[in-house]
Amino acid sequence: MFLLECETQKGPKTLQGFVHLPDTTEDGIILTALIEGLGHFLKETPIRIFVKAPGVFNAIDTGRIQTAKLNGFRTAKGQSIKNAELWSILLSLLPKHKWTITNEEHSYQNYMKSELKKWHSQ
């Protein structure tokens, strides 16, 4: 699930969406949700990204995935990076914005858990 809140001239606006990909990893789903969410921003926008998944968070926060991109999405040992296509798309979207990333708690966390439960029960 992704949830966006942005300030508009008419006040805060919230947009949410769900991603269901049965044949992928948790990281693949998270990357897809990030891509979907960032795709809604047409103009340069300050963005704060909350990611709880350690693999995705650490890859972005440490710059490891940006280095892997320079190496053709290969690790230092020459192995292919999982979800390379998704990482490539995400990394093409991020430079369009002033962004930060965190794995801290956020005010929408309980709301998102509740919405995900509803969505899964449908």
Kinemage of the C-alpha trace (Angstrom):
@kinemage 1
@onewidth
@group {chain A} dominant
@subgroup {mainchain}
@vectorlist {calphas} color= white
{ca met a 1} P 0.000 0.000 0.000
{ca phe a 2} L 1.131 3.514 -0.615
{ca leu a 3} L -0.359 6.618 0.930
{ca leu a 4} L 0.446 10.142 -0.193
{ca glu a 5} L -0.387 13.339 1.579
{ca cys a 6} L 0.464 16.627 -0.039
{ca glu a 7} L -0.414 20.239 0.481
{ca thr a 8} L -2.506 21.856 -2.224
{ca gln a 9} L -3.928 25.351 -2.535
{ca lys a 10} L -7.174 23.928 -1.129
{ca gly a 11} L -5.449 22.240 1.825
{ca pro a 12} L -4.042 18.734 2.410
{ca lys a 13} L -4.923 16.032 -0.105
{ca thr a 14} L -4.536 12.318 0.558
{ca leu a 15} L -4.265 9.606 -2.076
{ca gln a 16} L -3.796 5.908 -1.474
{ca gly a 17} L -3.367 2.845 -3.606
{ca phe a 18} L -2.744 -0.862 -3.281
{ca val a 19} L -0.328 -3.138 -5.099
{ca his a 20} L -0.930 -6.882 -5.380
{ca leu a 21} L 1.796 -8.923 -7.021
{ca pro a 22} L 1.499 -12.581 -6.025
{ca asp a 23} L 4.662 -13.741 -7.811
{ca thr a 24} L 7.227 -11.372 -6.332
{ca thr a 25} L 9.125 -10.633 -3.157
{ca glu a 26} L 8.174 -8.184 -0.420
{ca asp a 27} L 10.882 -5.844 -1.705
{ca gly a 28} L 9.410 -6.083 -5.221
{ca ile a 29} L 5.997 -5.109 -3.893
{ca ile a 30} L 7.451 -2.194 -1.921
{ca leu a 31} L 9.418 -0.947 -4.921
{ca thr a 32} L 6.282 -1.164 -7.069
{ca ala a 33} L 4.283 0.784 -4.469
{ca leu a 34} L 6.998 3.457 -4.333
{ca ile a 35} L 6.993 3.720 -8.128
{ca glu a 36} L 3.199 3.952 -8.212
{ca gly a 37} L 3.175 6.607 -5.498
{ca leu a 38} L 5.955 8.724 -6.994
{ca gly a 39} L 4.258 8.521 -10.377
{ca his a 40} L 1.450 10.719 -9.024
{ca phe a 41} L 3.788 13.688 -8.594
{ca leu a 42} L 4.006 15.537 -11.878
{ca lys a 43} L 5.972 18.507 -10.536
{ca glu a 44} L 9.115 18.647 -8.445
{ca thr a 45} L 7.914 18.060 -4.912
{ca pro a 46} L 9.592 17.672 -1.509
{ca ile a 47} L 8.900 14.065 -0.497
{ca arg a 48} L 9.516 12.125 2.698
{ca ile a 49} L 9.515 8.385 2.088
{ca phe a 50} L 8.700 6.024 4.970
{ca val a 51} L 9.908 2.460 4.383
{ca lys a 52} L 9.912 -0.234 7.051
{ca ala a 53} L 11.492 -2.992 4.918
{ca pro a 54} L 15.168 -3.106 5.943
{ca gly a 55} L 16.467 -4.221 2.521
{ca val a 56} L 14.802 -1.429 0.562
{ca phe a 57} L 15.479 1.205 3.206
{ca asn a 58} L 19.170 0.344 3.603
{ca ala a 59} L 19.791 0.050 -0.151
{ca ile a 60} L 18.472 3.580 -0.703
{ca asp a 61} L 19.668 5.200 2.534
{ca thr a 62} L 23.280 4.007 2.213
{ca gly a 63} L 23.475 4.723 -1.519
{ca arg a 64} L 24.249 1.052 -2.169
{ca ile a 65} L 21.587 0.781 -4.882
{ca gln a 66} L 22.862 3.909 -6.625
{ca thr a 67} L 26.346 2.314 -6.700
{ca ala a 68} L 24.855 -0.934 -7.988
{ca lys a 69} L 23.196 1.036 -10.793
{ca leu a 70} L 26.597 2.351 -11.854
{ca asn a 71} L 27.769 -1.274 -11.959
{ca gly a 72} L 24.910 -2.410 -14.215
{ca phe a 73} L 22.800 -3.457 -11.212
{ca arg a 74} L 25.390 -5.935 -10.057
{ca thr a 75} L 26.774 -6.401 -6.560
{ca ala a 76} L 30.448 -5.900 -5.742
{ca lys a 77} L 30.773 -9.675 -6.284
{ca gly a 78} L 29.260 -9.385 -9.765
{ca gln a 79} L 25.907 -10.959 -8.926
{ca ser a 80} L 22.704 -9.557 -10.433
{ca ile a 81} L 20.595 -7.368 -8.141
{ca lys a 82} L 17.071 -8.694 -7.524
{ca asn a 83} L 14.326 -6.455 -8.919
{ca ala a 84} L 16.846 -4.562 -11.076
{ca glu a 85} L 14.144 -3.318 -13.456
{ca leu a 86} L 12.066 -1.926 -10.572
{ca trp a 87} L 15.132 -0.320 -8.996
{ca ser a 88} L 15.961 1.285 -12.336
{ca ile a 89} L 12.478 2.793 -12.621
{ca leu a 90} L 12.526 4.024 -9.022
{ca leu a 91} L 15.957 5.594 -9.413
{ca ser a 92} L 14.769 7.406 -12.533
{ca leu a 93} L 11.883 8.961 -10.549
{ca leu a 94} L 13.746 10.042 -7.411
{ca pro a 95} L 15.964 12.760 -8.942
{ca lys a 96} L 12.836 14.674 -9.977
{ca his a 97} L 12.156 15.480 -6.325
{ca lys a 98} L 13.849 16.683 -3.191
{ca trp a 99} L 13.404 13.583 -1.059
{ca thr a 100} L 14.405 12.023 2.216
{ca ile a 101} L 13.916 8.484 3.397
{ca thr a 102} L 13.292 7.175 6.888
{ca asn a 103} L 12.292 3.948 8.599
{ca glu a 104} L 10.757 5.785 11.555
{ca glu a 105} L 7.200 5.368 12.750
{ca his a 106} L 4.682 7.689 11.113
{ca ser a 107} L 1.238 9.003 11.909
{ca tyr a 108} L -0.482 6.983 9.161
{ca gln a 109} L 0.946 3.605 10.182
{ca asn a 110} L -2.101 2.327 12.095
{ca tyr a 111} L -4.466 3.679 9.439
{ca met a 112} L -2.519 1.860 6.711
{ca lys a 113} L -2.582 -1.424 8.655
{ca ser a 114} L -6.356 -1.085 9.046
{ca glu a 115} L -6.835 -0.310 5.334
{ca leu a 116} L -4.658 -3.242 4.312
{ca lys a 117} L -6.731 -5.609 6.456
{ca lys a 118} L -9.917 -4.331 4.780
{ca trp a 119} L -8.359 -4.661 1.333
{ca his a 120} L -7.159 -8.224 1.988
{ca ser a 121} L -10.605 -9.282 3.225
{ca gln a 122} L -12.303 -8.200 -0.037
